[in-house]
Amino acid sequence: MTASDVPDVEPSDSGSPGPEVPGGTEPAATGRAGFALAALVALVVGVVIGLVAGPRVPAVVAPYLPIAVVAAIDAVFGGVRAFLDGIFDAKVFVVSFVFNVLVAALIVWLGDQLGVGTQLSTAIVVVLGIRIFGNAAALRRRLFGA
């Protein structure tokens, strides 16, 4: 192949690098859409494995599981919000997810040791619930403009 065999290619007017969509001038959206699709597939696979495996929760950790789930939901909503705002960082998400779950479980454990576990559990659910609904409202405004 010689230099004369290569067709001349002019840069696109879209101002952003990347492959172009056939018949248009916009770049193909592969980065964010691909990541979102991978996350959705991972969620579906996780739910299916959970339903098929039917895991049993040991009685020792049963009081901490609901709080850990609420903390995890808070981290996921925060991650989705950051993703839609274009500031998502996977490292920050993973650290936030694990840290939220561990701190919430630690607070409930400390409350159990002090004899006020129920009150601290309620406080954690209220605080995380406020954060979850705040993130949900931001997502609603971002996605639906309402």
C-alpha positions, 0 to 999 in steps of 0.5 A, spaced: 500 500 500 502 506 498 501 513 500 496 514 494 492 508 496 490 512 502 484 516 502 484 523 504 481 524 511 479 530 514 477 532 521 470 532 523 467 538 525 464 536 532 470 538 535 471 531 539 475 525 537 472 518 536 469 514 531 463 518 527 456 515 527 454 513 520 451 518 516 452 524 522 457 528 525 456 526 532 461 521 535 459 515 537 457 514 545 461 508 547 464 510 553 459 512 558 453 508 555 458 502 555 460 503 562 452 504 564 450 497 560 456 494 564 453 496 570 446 494 569 448 487 566 452 486 573 446 488 577 442 483 573 447 478 574 448 479 581 440 479 582 440 472 579 445 469 583 442 472 589 435 469 587 438 462 585 443 461 591 439 463 596 444 465 601 443 465 608 445 470 613 448 468 620 444 471 626 450 474 628 450 479 622 442 480 621 442 486 625 447 490 621 445 487 614 439 492 613 443 498 615 449 496 611 444 495 605 441 502 606 448 505 606 450 501 600 443 504 596 446 511 599 453 510 595 449 507 589 445 513 588 451 518 589 455 514 584 449 514 579 448 522 580 456 523 580 455 519 573 450 523 570 454 529 572 460 527 569 464 527 575 464 519 577 470 516 579 470 509 580 476 509 585 472 514 589 465 510 588 468 503 591 471 507 597 465 510 598 461 504 598 465 500 602 466 506 607 459 507 608 457 500 609 463 499 614 461 506 618 454 504 618 455 497 621 460 500 626 455 505 629 450 500 630 455 495 633 457 501 638 450 502 639 448 495 641 454 495 646 451 501 649 444 498 649 442 504 644 442 500 638 435 501 636 436 508 637 442 509 633 439 504 627 433 509 627 438 515 626 442 512 621 436 510 617 434 517 617 440 520 615 441 516 610 434 516 607 435 524 607 441 523 603 438 518 598 432 522 597 436 528 596 440 524 590 433 521 588 431 528 587 437 531 583 436 525 579 429 526 577 431 533 576 437 531 571 433 526 568 426 529 567 427 536 568 422 536 574 
